[in-house]
Amino acid sequence: MLNDVAFSVYAPVELTATQKVLQLQVSHEYTLEKDKYHNQVMHFTYDRLAPFESRIVRVRAELAMAEEPNAYPNMQAKSFIQAEAFVESDHSKIISLSEKLTKKTEQQTLQSFFDFVGHQITYSGYIKEDRGALYALTEKSGDCTEFTYLFNALSRASSIPSRAIGGYVYNGNATFKQKDYHNWSEVFVDDTWRIVDSQNKIFMTQLSDFIAMRIITPEADALLKNSHQFAYFSEGISIRMN
């Protein structure tokens, strides 16, 4: 018998420039925790579970998705301009490359960063541990996370706010599958956040296909620390998605 079983799952981000959660339908009781970035985590607890007992939690989210980004308060943008772990925008190699790739306009500069990352970095397949922007630049390799971090680092080195997003890319209704989890960038341009997916070579288009589950913040601020999709806090249990 297991007592006081607890686990947590990210719900879709409540509000972004292209996404708004209209309704969550959940098969089990839960408590909802939010942060200032509109991240949402559902916390589930059970007093006890019998040996080999299983529980199936079904979550249905209704989202409104925009084909063009809506205006977004820029107060959040200030949180995504500094160097941080894995986004080494203050490193001399990142700064030098950012300056080299800078063009006459901000839009042209971002296109230049996007082109460099998309064409110079080779997709390695999934890597469990985050390696960061400097690793991607040095090794010319990485998974979607490294593509994202390098684009973000180049943008921040040019004083353009940029952040990493975790979620799924689907065209239309879908059942989320754990293997499809993906990271991409958002850059703050013209008073709103715009989507850039360097790995898949998507630059500010197909916006309604990108379903944000997590705006990635430094681990100290993250609701589930370094967990990307879900986390559990009890020994003797296992969790899987779908």
VENKA-V373252 format. One record per helix or strand of 2 or more residues. SS is the DSSP state (H for helix, E for strand). FROM is the first residue (numbers start at 1). TO is the last residue. Records with the same first field share a line. If there is no record, write none. Layout:
SS->FROM-TO, FROM-TO
This chain:
E->2-11, 19-26, 31-34, 40-49, 59-65, 122-123, 141-142, 162-169, 182-189, 192-197, 202-203, 210-216, 230-232
H->77-80, 92-101, 106-120, 133-139, 144-157, 178-180, 207-209, 219-221
